[in-house]
């Protein structure tokens, strides 16, 4: 049945990519910047500098198009009365000490159905280890975190050290301009590099660039931006003379006048093949702590109480777990079939330095916190090439969100925000090269006035999304909206808006475009239809598939 189902999905995807003249009236319009050509493959129209809509298909586990593996159970744990922390952690540590098999797996810790009270956090610190439950329903596996804090997640998946940069290998990029979407560039000397090398492509931003962005003004005081470097984690796929080709595009143009760029090797220290699946997490909170005051939801400013307002009474305790699952120094990890309840901020947070993380078929319900800034960043992807698909966030603020310039190449696909209290967005400090694909949520890619956030994101693409949105173009970059159904306006955080900034590129407002999914179409063109089938495993649980 599953094979037949996925085959039907594949046929539907193909039908959406290829345009039939006999059915023109039934097919959504194509855009002018990326559209199916005569051979059915996407045609990309570059601007005068060569910038184009980039390829986002590298997002997700193993670089996209690879289904999440099933790792056999090695240890089984049953719930006990009282604190279960030591039992679970001991099982994780025992599996972590087992040898890796040929596929890089050690094994899974299976938590049988039932309720597990946790008085302390648990952690995974070794490659090839999975924490698995027997379902995320009321009769599944339920972890209840007690005595939580803002600083520590309930489940921490973390390698001991980040990648190690080999600064002695650095070579400057000699091109005056390397456009968005490019994978090839020239360096001073490529003699020290070879195909297969793990490298960072570094885009330097100097003080002149900061000034061009308009975020160096004395009016913002301590919040003014300083020069910074954007790093792209890549693999060399070809070398010809001093011309280097890497496996995936860059998402902010490298330009000599703004600081140029360089190429440098690194060695891998991150853990891999780790995940959490098929369970529920709950953060225990004090239900007597309630309030009616709201912060910067749709009109207030955090440090101006007079601009805030009173609303319905809600649970506002914050002396409990902010985050459920964190990834740090991880490559090729996942969270799937998971439900989270009552966490104050992120249910999954991927920190900068992590890569190729998939979060799929997960739900966040009834977060508990003050309804104001610095909370409810539900699915927060601050690493590179993360994929969040078919996920639901209820009562989140920034439900599908990223922070920082290292957040790049990430994709949100077929996600939904229910009763949101703010917009999903590239929230802070130049998150770049982000795709929101068929996301139903308020969305922004804009400038934040007079605070550290500044330009939240650059070269952001919204594709066939639904809901109100605000999109603005930063200097030296663009943001795009294609086939958006919704009003080009935003009610959230109006006190921080600067509507004098130029509007981003909007095409086909209130009518979806073809193909239905940019990510899946790019994935098909790079790796074939089998990669799309692998990506859709698990989608049968969603009624819109």
N, C-alpha and C positions, 0 to 999 in steps of 0.2 A: 504493500500500500504506500509506504513512504517513497519508494522508487517511482511509482506512478505519479504521486503527488509532486515530487521535485521535477519530474519530466514535464508535467503540465505547467509548472511555474517557469521552467526554462523556455517552453514554447511561447508562453505569454510575454516573457521578456524579449525574445527575438521579435515577436510581432510588434512590440512597442518600439524597437530600434529601426526596423525597416519600414519605410514609408511606401504605401501602396496608393497609386493615383486613383484607383477605383474607390478608395475609402477616405479620401482627403477630408471630407466633411466631418469624419468621426475621429480623426487623429489630431492630437494637440499640436499647436504650432511649434516650429523649431525656433531657436534663438539665433541671433546674428553673429554671436561670438563663438559658439560651439554647437554644431549641428550634424546630423547624419548626412554623409555624402552619398554620392551615387553608388558606391560599393557597400553602403551600409555602415562604414566606419566613421567615427566622429572626425569632423574637420574643425580645427582650432584656428581662429583668426587672431593674429597677434597685433599689438599696437606698433607705433613707429619705432619703438625701442626694442621690440621683440618680446615684450611681456604677453603672456597668454594665460588662460585658465589652466591651472596645473593638473597633473595626474594625481588623484588622491587614492588610487587603488592599492597602495602599499600599506594602508592602515589595517591593523588587526594582527592577530596571532600569526607568527611566522611570515609576516609581511603581506598578509591578505590571501584569500582563496584557499586556505587550509582549515579544515574543520578542527575543532577542539578535540583532542584525543581523550580516550577513556583509559585511565590508568588503573590497573587491577588493585583491589583492596589487599593490604598486607596486615593491618591490625584493625580489629573491631572493638569499639568502646560502647558500653551501655551506660545510661544515666544512673547516677546514684543520688541519694538525699544529700542536701548541703552543697558544698563547693565542689565543682567538677573540674576546676582549673588544672590541678596537678595530674589527674588521670589523662586528660586530653593532651596536655603538654608533654607528658611522659611518652605517650603514643607517638606524637609528632617527632619527638627527639629520637625515639627508637627507629622509626622509619628513616629519619634523616641520616642515621649512622649506617644504613644499608648501602651496599654498592650500587652505583648507577648501572643500568642495563645498556644495551647497545643503542637504544633510542633516547637515552638521557633521563630515564625515569627510575625512581626508587619504588614508589608505591603510594597508595592512598590510605588515609586513616578514615575508616567508616564510622560515623556516629549514628547509631541506631535511633529509630524514632523515639521521641520523648523530649522532656525538658531538661536542659543542662544549665544550672546556675553557675555563673562564673564570677568569682570574687576578684579576680585579677585578669589582665589581658593574656592572650596566647599569641605565639609567634611561630612563623616558619622562616628558617634562616638558611636552608640548604636547597639546592636544585632537586627537581624531580619529585617533589612532595605535594600531595593534594589533600585538602580537607573536604570530606564529602558527607552529606547527610542523606536522609531518606525522604526528602520532600520539604517544601516550604509552606505547607498548609498547616492548619491547626493540629493535625494528627501526624505531622512530619517531625523533623529535627529542629528544635527551637533552642537557641542560645540566648540566655538572658544575662546581660552584663550589668553587674552591680558595682558601686563605688567608682564609677567612671570619672574621667577628668577631660578637660579640654585638650590636653596635650597628647594623650595616648589613645590610639585606636584600640578597639576590642580585639581585632585580628591584625597583626602587623606582619606583612610579608616583606622581608628586607634582606638584601645582601650586605655583607659586612663593609664593603668598600665600593666606590664608583669606578668607572673606567679610569685607566691611567694614561694620561696624555703624554706622548713622547715629543716634547718641545724641540728636541734636537733635529727632528725630521721636517720641521716647518718650511714650507715654500710659499712665497707670495703668489697670489693670482695676478696675472699680468694684463688681463683684459680690462679695458676702461669701463665696460659695462657688461655684466652677466645678468640676463633678464629673469624674471619670475617664470618658472616652468622649465628652466634649462637644466640639463644634466651634464653638459660638456663645457669645459673652460680650459684656459691655459695657465701654466705655472712657470716660475722661473726655471726650474729643472725638475723633471719627473724621474730622473735616474734612480732615486732612492725608493721609488714606489713600484708595486707590481699588482697585477690583477688579483683580486681577493683581499687586498689590504683593508682593514677596518680604519676609517678615517673620519675626521671632523672637517667639514667645509665651514670655515668661520667667516662670517660677514661682520666686519668692523663698522661701528657707528661712531663718528667723531663729534666734536663739539659743534662744528658747523651743521652737521645733520640734526643734532638736538635743537639747535636754533631754528633750522628750517621747519621742524615739527611744531615749533611754537610752545615748547614745554621747558624752556630755560629762563623764563621771565622771573624777575625778582619778586613779582606779585605773588608767586606761589611759595616763596620762602624755602623752607626745608624740604618742600615737596617737589622742587624742580628736578628734572631728570639730569643724569650724568651720562657721559659716553658709555656705551656697553657693546658687548659682542654677542651676536646670535650664532649658535652652533647647530649644524646639521649633521646628524649621525648617519654615515653613509658607508657603502662598500664600493671599491673600485671595480668596474666591469671591463674597462678597456683603456689602453694607453697607446698613443701614437705620437712619437716625438715627445714634446712637452704638453701635449693635449691629453687631458684626463677626462674620462667619462665615469660617472658614478651611477648607482642603481636607481636613484630616485631624485626628483627635482628639488631645487631650492625654492623657497617661498617668499623671500625678500631679495630684491635685486642687489647685487654687489656692484658698487660704483666707486671709482677711484676718488672722486671729489668728496665722498662722504666717509672715506676711511678705507675703502678697498676690502680685501679679504685674503685668506691664506688657507692652505691645506696642510693637515698634520695627522700623523698616525696615532692610534691609541691601542692599548691592549685591553682585552675583555676581562673584567672582574665580576660582572653581575651574575646573579643566580638566574636559572632558567627553568622552564617547565614546572611552574607552580600555579596553584589555583585554589579557589573555593567554589563549591557547587552544591546545589540541591538542598538548601537549608534556609532557615529564617534566623535573623538576629534581632533582638530587642534590647533597647537601652532602658534600664529601670530608672524611673524618675519620681519626683515627689509631686503627686497630683494636687496637693494643697497650695502649691505655688502657682498663682494665676495673676493675670493683670488684663487691663483693657487698653493700655497705651501702646500705640504702634509707632515704630520708627520710620525710616525712609522707605515706606512701601510704595505709595503712589503720590505722595506730595511732601512728606517731611524731610528735613535735613537733620542728620544725626546730632550735631552739636547745637541745634537750635530748637529747644523744647517747645517754643511757642508755635513752631510750624507743624508739630506733630498733632495727632488727633486721637480721640477715643473711639473704640469700636466694640465688637463683641468680646466678652471675656474668654480667655483661652489659657491653656496650660503653658507656662513660661519658665519652668524650672530649667536651670542650666548647670546644675551641679551633677552632671551625669555625662555619659560618653557623647562627645561631639561627632566622632567618626566611627564607622563600623569596620571597614577594611582599607588599609593603606598598602600601596606598593612603593618600595624604595630600592633603587639599584637592582631592578628586575628587567629581564628581557624574555619575551614569550611567556606571558602569564595570562590568566583569565579568571573571570567570575561569571557564573551562569546559573540560571534557575534559582535565583536568590530573592528573598524578600527581607526588607529592613523596616523596622518600626521604631519611632520615637527618637532617633538620633538627631542631635541638634544641628549638625552640618552635613558633612559628606557621608554617603553610604559606601561609595567607592572613590578613593582619591589616589591618583597616580602622580607621584612626585617627579619633578624634573630629573632627568638622567635615566628614566625608565623608557622602554621601547617595545612596540609590538604587543600591546595589551588589548584583549577583547573582553568587553562586558556586554553580556547579552541576556535577554529575557529575564530582566530583574525589575523589581518594583520597590519603591520607597513610599511608605504610608505614615501619615500622621506624625511628622517631625515635631519635637517639643523644644521650643526655645523662644526667646523674645523675637518678635517679627520685625527685625531691623537688620542693618548691615552686619557683615562678617559672619553670617549664619546661613544655613540651608543652601550650601553649594553642593547640590545633591550628587551629581555624577561629574566629578571634577578631574579633568584630564590635563595635567601639567607636563606630561612627557611628550614623546614623539610617536607618531603613527599608531595612535590608540583608536579603537573602534568601539563605539557604544551603539548597540542596535537592539531595536524592539524593547526598549526600556520605558518605564512609567515612573513619573515623579508626581506625587500628590502634595500640594501645599508647600512646594519648594519655593525658594526665592530665585536664585540663579541655578535652575535645575540642571541644565546641560551647559557646563561652564569650563573655561580655561583661564589660567593666569600665567603671565610671564612669557618672555620672548622665546624660551625653549619649547613652549607648547606649539608644535607645528605638525602639519600633516595629519591631524586628527579628524575623524569623521563621526558625526552623529547621524544615524540612519533609522528612519521609521520610529522615532521616539515621540513620547507624548507627555506634556505637562498638564496636570489636572488641577484646577483652582490655584494657579501660580500667584505668588506674591511679588514677583519681579520678573525681569526678562532673562532668558538664557542668552549667553553672550561670551565673547572674548573679553574678559573682565578687566584685565590689568596688564599694562606695560608691554604692548606690542605682541600679543599672541598672533601668529601669522600662518597663512595657508591652512585655513580651517574650512571644512565643508559641513553645512547643515543640509541634509538631504531628506526631504519628506518628513520634516519635523513639525509637529503640531504644538506650538508654544509661542509666546511673545519672544521676539528675537531682536537683538541690537548688535551693531558693529559701529561704534561711535566714539566721540570724544567726551570724556568726563571733565567737567570744569573744576579747576582750582584744587584738585587733590592728587595724590600720587598716581592714580590710575592713568590719567592723561588719555592718550590714544590706546584704547583697549585692544584693538585688533587691526590687522592689515591683510589685504589679499584674502579676505573672507568671502566665501561663496554660499549663498542661500539658494537651494534648488528645490522647487515645487513644495515649499513649506506653507503652513497655514497659521494665521494669527496676525495680530498687529506687529509692526516692525519699524525700526528706525535705523537707517543705514547712511553713513557719511564717509567721505573719502579723506583719508589722511594725506598730507603732503608726501610725495615720493612713492605712493602706493594707491591701490584702489580697493573698494569693496563692492560686491555684486549681489543682486537679487534677480533670480530668473523664475518666472512662473509662480510668484507668490500670491496666494489668495488671502487677502486681509488688508487692513487699512495701514497706509504708510504713515503711522503716527504712534506715539507711545505715551501711556499714562504713568508708567513707573519711574520713580526717581527724577521727576521733572525739575526739582530744585538743582540738579547737577547737570542739566542739559545746556548745551551751547548750540542753538539752532542757526547760528551764523556760519557754521562750518558747511562746506559744500556737500550736497547730497551725493550719495553713492550711485552706482549704475543700477537702474531698475528697468527690467524688460519683461513684457507680458504680465503686467499687474492684473490680478484677479482671473488669470487663466493659466492653468498648468501647461508645461511645455513637454516636448519629447526629447529624449527618452524619459521614462518615468523616473528612473534613478540614475544619476550621474556616476555615482560610485560603482554600482553593479555593472554598468555599461563599460566603464573604464577597466574594471576587473576582467570582464569577458574579453576585451580587446587585448589585454596584456597577457592573460594566462589561459583563456579559453572558457567554454561553457562549463566544464567540470568544476572550475574554481567557483563559479556562481552557485552551482549545486551544493558544493561544500559549505559555502557561506550561508545558504538557506536552510541547512540542517537545523531543526528546532523551530523553524518558522511555522510549522503546521499548527502550533498552539495559538497562533494569532489569527483571529477571524478575518482580518483584512488581507491575508495571504491566501 
